[in-house]
């Protein structure tokens, strides 16, 4: 049984606006069975078959129907005939009316880019929506167009191709296919390794490591490398750490470690140890001047300046707040961390202070609780006698 369920009239004006007038067929026992508007749904936000405007396109006589309209050269039939999947036609007609370059994309066989221009509803930077010809629309060299046609390139492949050209790297079909096949989409994870090796060696190495590591699980039972992109991401992290640690990445043994997981985790530990040493050194070097500037005791309370990063971390653990995560900022002079202690129990954490640009901006007790009233009175005296008279240490 076949019956006509809906009619949608499409109109256009000289200002580039496309409007639609939908009607739906509904038997209600009255003379007029066609009603203006879209068919009412039983539930909001739930599409049903009778509401659906996505379907197969009837091609017989289509060219004749489009003749003399703004869509005469829209390549609608060619776009649909490429894979003959159900499509929603209204977005195509509306977007083509505003951006006729869609015709060029279809004629070039760039169906995925045409689909992106029509249905994504935003400009992701893949296409120059104001381009006047294929070269401007795609923003590539003429010699790159055949490669895009061979791939029927996605927006992500197009953007990667342009970035490869910008870095002086010749785009290659196997790499671009591999990039899309594995849903990588982060072009930096491709560009960083290609500064050190060829695309063939990169893809061969990552493929091999994925086969080796894909079933490896964490202590919680989850797969650490569920997708190939996880392996590639970790490899790029390894290269970044290696560059920071001055690894000899020209050495093939170093550039392509046999066990990426082990190499990455080792580099992470070494980097953390080096970073921690730098932080400790910076905090220790700043201690004498800070102790002289901020040290103070009165009325049973004292201001203590931490000598090491470990003391700041211990303060956070004891008071159950996050000051231990601030050690890097303290080392880079973004702000100063100080301890408010009871003078008769100077070693026991009590209240943590944060000073920035010469002002006390935070004071937190146990579990980020408020400072006791007696200690608040002390802090006001300290701010007046010490902080306002101290030289301002501007944030780095």
BELVENHU-V445508 format. One record per pair of residues at least 24 apart in sequence whose ideal C-beta (glycine too) atoms are under 10 Angstrom apart, sorted by the first residue. I is the first residue (numbers start at 1). J is the second residue. Records with the same first field share a line. If there is no record, write none. Layout:
I=J + J
This chain:
4=34
5=39 + 49 + 50 + 51 + 52 + 55
6=34 + 38 + 39 + 50 + 51 + 52 + 53 + 55
7=34
8=38 + 53 + 89 + 90
10=69 + 70 + 71 + 89 + 90 + 93 + 94 + 97
12=69 + 70 + 71 + 93 + 94 + 97
16=70 + 94 + 97 + 98
17=94 + 97 + 98
18=70 + 71 + 90 + 91 + 93 + 94 + 95 + 96 + 97 + 98
19=94
20=53 + 90 + 93 + 94
22=53 + 90
24=50 + 51
25=50
26=50
52=86 + 88
53=87 + 88 + 89 + 90 + 91
54=85 + 86 + 87 + 88 + 89 + 90 + 91
55=86 + 87 + 88 + 89
56=80 + 84 + 85 + 86 + 87
57=81 + 84 + 85 + 86 + 87 + 89 + 92
59=84
66=93
69=93 + 97
70=96 + 97 + 100
71=96 + 97 + 100 + 103
73=100 + 103 + 107
74=100 + 102 + 103 + 106
75=102 + 103 + 104 + 105 + 106 + 107 + 111 + 114
76=102 + 103 + 106
77=106
78=103 + 106 + 107 + 109 + 111 + 114
79=103 + 105 + 106 + 111 + 114 + 115 + 118
80=106
82=106 + 109 + 111 + 112 + 114 + 115 + 152
83=111
87=115 + 118 + 119
88=118 + 119
89=118
91=117 + 118 + 119 + 120 + 121
92=117 + 118 + 119
93=118
94=118
95=119 + 120 + 121 + 129
98=129
99=127 + 129 + 130 + 131 + 137
100=132
101=127 + 128 + 129 + 130 + 131 + 132 + 133 + 134 + 136 + 137 + 138
102=127 + 137
104=131 + 132 + 133 + 134 + 135 + 137 + 138
105=134 + 137 + 138 + 148
107=134
108=134 + 137 + 138 + 145 + 146 + 148 + 149 + 152
109=148 + 149 + 150 + 151 + 152 + 153
110=134 + 137 + 138 + 145 + 148 + 149 + 151 + 152 + 153 + 154 + 158
111=152 + 153
112=148 + 151 + 152 + 153 + 154 + 155 + 156 + 157 + 158 + 180
113=137 + 138 + 148 + 152 + 153 + 154 + 155 + 157 + 158
114=152
115=154 + 155
116=153 + 154 + 155 + 156 + 158
117=155
120=155
124=155 + 156 + 158 + 159
125=155 + 158 + 159 + 162
126=153 + 154 + 155 + 156 + 157 + 158 + 159 + 162
127=155 + 158 + 159
138=162
139=165
140=165 + 171
141=165 + 171
143=171
144=170 + 171
147=171 + 172 + 173 + 176
148=176
150=176 + 177
151=176 + 177 + 180
153=177 + 180
154=179 + 180 + 185
155=185
156=180 + 183 + 184 + 185 + 186 + 187
157=185 + 187
159=185 + 187
160=184 + 185 + 186 + 187 + 190 + 191
161=187
162=187
163=187 + 188 + 190 + 191
164=190 + 191 + 194 + 199
166=191
167=191 + 194 + 195
169=194 + 195 + 198 + 199
170=199
171=199
172=198 + 199 + 200 + 203
174=199 + 200 + 203
175=199 + 200 + 202 + 203
177=203
178=202 + 203 + 206 + 207 + 228
179=203 + 229 + 232
181=228
182=206 + 207 + 210 + 227 + 228 + 229 + 231 + 232
183=227 + 228 + 229
184=227 + 228 + 229 + 232 + 233
185=229
186=229 + 232 + 233 + 236
188=233 + 236
189=229 + 232 + 233 + 234 + 235 + 236 + 237 + 239
190=232 + 236
191=236
192=232 + 235 + 236 + 237 + 239 + 240 + 243
193=232 + 235 + 236 + 238 + 239 + 249 + 255
195=239 + 249
196=239 + 242 + 243 + 249 + 250 + 255 + 256
197=239 + 249 + 252 + 255 + 256
201=252 + 255 + 256
202=232 + 235 + 256
203=228 + 232
204=256
205=231 + 232 + 235 + 255 + 256 + 257 + 260
206=231 + 232 + 234 + 235 + 256 + 260
207=231
208=256 + 258 + 260
209=234 + 235 + 256 + 257 + 258 + 259 + 260 + 261
210=260
212=258 + 259 + 260 + 261
213=259 + 260 + 261
216=261
224=261
225=260 + 261
231=260 + 261 + 264
232=260
234=260 + 261 + 263 + 264 + 265 + 268
235=260 + 263 + 264
237=264 + 267 + 268
238=263 + 264 + 265 + 266 + 267 + 268
239=264 + 267
240=267 + 271
241=266 + 267 + 268 + 269 + 270 + 271 + 272
242=267 + 270 + 271
244=270 + 271 + 274 + 275
245=270 + 271 + 274
275=327 + 328 + 331
276=309 + 310 + 327 + 328 + 331
277=309
278=309 + 328 + 331 + 332
279=308 + 309 + 310 + 312 + 327 + 328 + 329 + 330 + 331 + 332
280=307 + 308 + 309 + 310 + 327 + 331
281=308 + 309 + 331
282=309 + 327 + 328 + 330 + 331 + 332 + 333
283=307 + 308 + 309 + 310 + 311 + 312 + 327 + 330 + 331 + 337
284=308 + 309 + 331
285=331
286=330 + 331 + 333 + 336 + 393
289=391 + 393
290=330 + 336 + 337 + 338 + 355 + 390 + 393
291=338
292=390
293=336 + 355 + 386 + 387 + 389 + 390 + 391 + 393
294=336 + 338 + 353 + 355 + 382 + 386 + 387 + 390 + 393
295=338 + 386
296=338 + 340 + 378 + 381 + 382 + 385 + 386 + 387
297=341 + 343 + 346 + 378 + 382
298=343 + 377 + 378 + 381 + 382 + 385 + 386
299=343 + 374 + 375 + 377 + 378 + 381
300=342 + 343 + 344 + 345 + 374 + 375 + 378
301=340 + 341 + 342 + 343 + 344 + 350 + 351 + 372 + 374 + 375 + 377 + 378 + 379 + 381 + 382
302=339 + 340 + 341 + 342 + 343 + 344 + 346 + 350 + 378 + 382
303=338 + 339 + 340 + 341 + 353 + 378 + 379 + 382 + 386 + 387
304=338 + 339 + 340 + 341 + 343 + 346 + 347 + 349 + 350 + 353
305=336 + 337 + 338 + 339
306=330 + 336 + 337 + 338 + 339 + 352
309=337
311=337 + 339 + 349
312=337 + 339 + 352
314=349
315=339 + 349 + 350 + 351 + 352
316=349 + 352 + 364
317=349
318=348 + 349 + 350 + 352 + 366
319=349 + 350 + 351 + 352 + 364 + 365 + 366 + 367 + 368 + 369
320=349 + 364 + 365 + 366 + 367 + 368 + 369
321=349 + 352 + 364 + 365 + 366 + 367 + 368 + 369
322=352 + 364 + 368
323=349 + 352 + 353 + 354 + 362 + 364 + 368
326=352 + 354
329=354 + 356 + 395 + 396
330=354
331=396
332=395 + 396
333=393 + 394 + 395 + 396
334=393 + 394 + 395 + 396
335=359 + 361 + 362 + 393 + 395 + 396
336=360 + 390 + 393
337=362
338=363 + 382 + 387
340=364 + 365 + 371 + 372 + 375 + 378 + 379 + 382
341=375
342=374 + 375
350=375
351=375 + 376 + 378 + 379
353=379 + 382 + 387
355=383 + 387 + 390 + 392 + 393
356=392 + 393 + 394 + 395
357=392 + 393 + 394 + 395
358=387 + 388 + 389 + 390 + 391 + 392 + 393 + 394
359=383 + 387 + 388 + 392
360=387
